[in-house]
Amino acid sequence: MSHLFPTYSKWEIEPASAKGSYMFSTEGKKYLDLTAGIGVCNLGHCHDEVKAAVEAQLDKFWHVSNLFPVAIQEKAASALATASGMEAVFFANSGAEANEGAIKLARKATGKTKIITFEQSFHGRTFAAMSATGQDKIKQGFGPMLETFVNVPFNDLEALKAELTEDVAAVMLEVVQGEGGIHVANVEFLKETEALCKSVGALLIIDEIQTGIGRTGKPFAFQHFSLNPDIITSAKGLANGIPVGAIAAKKELVEFFGPGSHGTTFGGNPLAMAAACKTMEIIFEESFLDEVGKKSEFLISLLQEKLKANTAVKEVRGLGLIIGIELELPVANILAELREAGLIVLNAGEKVIRLLPSLNITTDELKEAVTIIENKLNIYSNIAI
């Protein structure tokens, strides 16, 4: 009997070790991992330089609390602020905590409470983050949500305009809806959303939990669209597997998070900061990000070529190395069959296969993955849906 709450439907693989893009089970089977811990291990499993950075900090101190100035925390904040174009950073422990903090900051700074988010969005499972999320299945059984959140259809300017009035504190969005099915926002929608926010005194919050830290070929996904958000949130890939989250905001908002306004025991932990500093140092190099863009073009093009004649495949889409393959049928059983064939991938909703490989995956590893996907999906081509 397990003493864990059954909140997760566990897969049949028990990991024994992992390195780079591969995971090895306790039964000795090798798997090509295109989940990267759900977009977390952006430099692959057990990256040597990140490991060395954490080990070096382990020999100094592990935790002292945020009552003390910690140089490595300042270093990580500077790197994140520089890469994002923000001025102030608050470190938390997870993406949900980062989004909670962003919501608090927006409400305090504006003196307003209404926040607009989008259908099929995902912002976390704490109560405010769950209320912000535009998926009813996340909310079932928990009673009334916070009343100050309004969900409108994604990429729908008219629906947004109907709700975006002067009583709105913020609009919160994902440039690419990850959990919601790998839907990329269109540029007109994003630019107009930013302009509308400014016109009514609302803040623009961009949730970069899954899309940040190089995942799309830029430090953050909003930079593909030349946006100027007030707040962004980050987590997942920020420390390559060591738990961390972050809020980054414009300097105008600094005064609203003064002493006693917000806090965390473990946020900004020195071990997480060591991992984050090294992760950002590697990923934010221009040559590294250029390679992510090239791999994205290669992978999307190869998938489209190999799957174009497959009647079970509706569309291949994505941005950078967050890619969705939408099918005409549910993917749950197919994901299990892919694992049996040695490939680990995710779903994004009922009918989308989600690919989140490590950013330093090789071209040969991508070819290997596409071959497995092609062979498995060929079984379903021309089957009556």
N, C-alpha and C positions, 0 to 999 in steps of 0.2 A: 504494500500500500504506500502510495506517495503522500507525504505530508504537505505538499504544495497545493494551493488552491488551483483548481482546474481551469484557470483563466486562459490558458493557451492550448490549442489542439496540437500536441507535439508531433513532429515528424518521426519517422522510423529510424533516423540516423542519430547515433550518439557520437559526437566528435571526440577523437582521441588527441589530435594535433592538427595544426593548420599552418601553412606557410605560403606567402604570396597569394596566388589565385586558387590554391588547392586546399581542400580539407580531407582529412583521413579519419575514418570511423574506427570505433573500437573493434569492429569486425575485420579491419584491414583493408577496406575498400577506399579507393581514391575518387574524389569528386571535384569537378571543376565548379567553383563557386562564383556564380554571377549575382549574388546577393550582397556580398561584402558586409554581412551583418546588418542588412537593411540600410545600405548606404552609409555605413559607419567607417569601415576599414578602407578608406579611400586610397591608402598606400599598400593595401593588401594585408594579409595576416602576418603578425609578428615581424613587422618591419624593423630591420636591424638598427637604423639610426634613431628611430623613435624609442625602441627598447633601450638603447644605450643612454638616451636622455633621461628616461624615467629612472634607470638604475643609478645614474649619477645623482639625481635628486633624492633617491632613497637613502643614500649615504649621508645626506645633509639633514633633512627633517621631512616628516611626512605631513604634519598638520600642526598649525599653531593658532588658527582662527583668524578672522578678519579684523581683529583688534590690532594687528601688527602690520606695518608696511612690509610687503614681500616683493623683492625686486623682480622675480620671475613672473609675478602676476602683472606688474607694470609692463614688462616686456611683451607679454601675450596681448595685453590690452592695446598697446601701441601697434602691434602687427595687425590686429583685427581692425582697429580704427583706420589705419592707413589703407588697408586693402579694400575697405568698404566705403571710404569717404565720410565716415562718421567721426565724432569727436570724443564720445564718452562710452564706456563699456561697463556693464555689470555682469559678473560671472555667476551662473547658477549651475545646476547639476544635470539638467535635461532640457529637451526641447519644450516640453509642456511647461516647465518652470519658467523658461525664457518667455514663452507666450503669455503666461500669467503676469510676469513682471511688465511686459510691454503693455498689456491691457491696463494694469494699475497706473503705469506712467502716463498713458494717454488720457485716462479719466482725470487724474490729478492735474495734469498740465492744462487741460481744456476746461475743467470744471463741468464737463458734460458726461453723460453715461451711455448714450446710444452708440453702438458699434455695428457697422455693416460688414458681413462676411458673405461667402458665396456657397451656393449649393454644390455638393460633392467635395467641399474642402475638408481638410483634416488638420486640426491644430493641437490635438492632445486629449488626454483623458482625465485631467483634473477638472473641477466643476466649471470654472470659467472657460477653459480651453475646450471642454466638451460642449458647452453652450455655444461657443463660437463655431464649432464644427458643423458643416452643412450636410450631415449624414444622419438620418433618423436612427439607423441601426446602432449607432454609437451611444444613443441616449436612452434606449429602451430599458424600462424598469427602474429608472432613477428619479422618477417624479418630475415636477416642473423644472425647466431650465431657468437660468437667469433671464429676466424679461427684457434686458436692455440690448440683446443681440437680435439682429434681423438678417436672415439669409436671402439673397437674391440670386437669380441665375447667373452663371459664369459667362463672361464675354457678352453680356447683355447691357448695353449702355442705357437703353430706355428704362429698364427695370431699376438700374442703379440711380438714374436721375430722379426717379419717383420717390426714392427713399433718402437721397443724400441732401438733406436740408440743414439749416443752421443749428439744429439741435444735435447733430452728429459729432461725436468725439473723434472717431477714426473709422477708416476703411482698412480692413485687414485681408490680405490676399496672398496667394501663392502664384508665382509667375508660371510654374508648372504644377498642376494638381497631381501629386504623386499617388497617394492612397485612392484618390478619386478617379483614377483611370489614365494617367499620363496625358492630361489635356493641357496644351500650351496656350497661354493667353495671347490674343492678337495685339499687335502694337498700337492700333488705334484705341482699343479699349483701355490699355494701360496708360497711354499718354493722356487720354481724356479723363480717366479716373484721377490721375494726379492733378490735373487742372481743376477739376470739380472740387477736390478736397481743399485746394488753396482758396477757391472762391467762397467757400462757406466756413473756413476756419477749422476744418477737420484735419487730423493727422493721417498720413499714409504709412501703414505698418506693412512691411513685406516679410512674410514667413519664409525664411531661407533654411529651415531645418534640414530638409532633404536635398535642396538644390544648391546649397552653399558649399564653400570650401572646394572650389574647382570642379564640382560635379558636372557643370554645363560647359566647361571650357573657358570660363572666366571665374574670378574669385567668387562672384555672386551672380545669380541668374538675372537680377534686375539690370545689371550692367550691359546686357545684350540690347536693352531697349532705351538706354540713356535716361533712366528714371532718376529722380532725386527724392527718395523716401525720407521720412522723418525718423523712423525707427526700423531696424531690421532685427530679426532673431536668428540665431544659429545654434547648432548642436551637432548631432550625428557625426559627420566627418571631421569635426574640429580638433579632436585629439586622437583620431585613428583607433578608437576602441576603449579609451579611458573615459569614464563618464564626465561630461561637461556640457554646459549650455551657456548662451550669452545673449544679452541685449546690447545692441549698439545704437546710439542715438545722436542726433544733432546737438550742438552746444547749447542751443536755446532751451533745451529740456533739462539741462544739468541741475538747475536750481530746484527742480521738483522732486529729485531723489537725493535730498540731503540727509544728514544723520538721523537715524530712527525711522525713516520713511519706508525702508525695505531692507530685507536682510536674508541671510542664509548661513547655516553652520558650515557646510562643506563646500559651497560654491567658491571657486577660485583656489581649490586645493592645490598645493605645490606640485604634487605628482601629475595632476591633470594639466597644470600650466606647463610643466616641462614637456609633456607629450604634445600639447597644443602648439607651443613655440616651434618645436622641430617639425611638426606636421605642416604648419603654415609656411615655414622657411622653405620647405621642399616644394609644396604645391603652388605657392604664389610666384614662383619663378616663371617668367614669361615663356621660356622654352618648354617647360613642363605643361603649361596650359595650352600652348600651341599643339602639343602632341595629343592632348585630350580632344581637341577639336578635330584633328586628323583621324583619330580612332573613331570618333563619333560618325564622321562622314563615311568611313570605311564600313563600320558595322551596320549602319542604317541602309547604306547602298547594297551591301551584301545580303542582308535580310530581305530587302525588297526584291532583289534579283532572284533569290532562291525560292521565295514564297509567292511570287506574283501570279503563278498559275494555280495556286492552291485555293480551292473554293471555300475552304474553312477559314481562311484568313481574310479579315475585313480591311485592316489597315496596319501599317507600321508607322509609328510616330514617336517624337521625342525631341529633346534638346540636350546636346552633349551626350553624356553617358547615363542618362535616365531615359529609358526607351520602353515603349509599350507595343506589344503585338496584340491587336484586338482581334478576337475570333468570333465566329458566328455561333459558338457553343460555349458552355461553361468550361473553365480551365482546371478545376480542382483535380480531376482524375489525370489530366495531362501532366500537371506538375509532378504528381506521384510517379508517372511513367518516365518522365525526364530524370527524376532522381534515380530511378532504377537503372537508367542508361548512363548514369554518372555525371549528370548536370543538375546543379541546384539553382532554381530561379524562383521568383515570387509571383503572386497575383496582384492586381490592382483593380479591385472589384471582381465581379463574377466572371467576366469574359476577356480580361486582359492579362497577358503574361508580361510581367515587369522585369526588366533587366537593369541591374545596378552593379556592374562589375567594378572591381578596383580600377582606379584611374591609370595605374601603371601596368595594367594587363597588356600582354604582348599580342601582336597581330596573329601569331600562330594559335594562341589560346582563344582568340575571338573566332577564328576559322573553325577550331574544334567545336566550340559552342554552337555555331550556326549549323554545322553538319549534323549535330545531334538533334537540334530543333527541327531542321528540315526533314530528317528521316522520320521523326516522331509525328510531325504534323502531316506528312504525306499519307499516313494511315487514315487520316480524317478527311482528306480531300475527296470531293464528289460523294460524300455521304450525305444523305438527306438530313437537313437540320430541322 
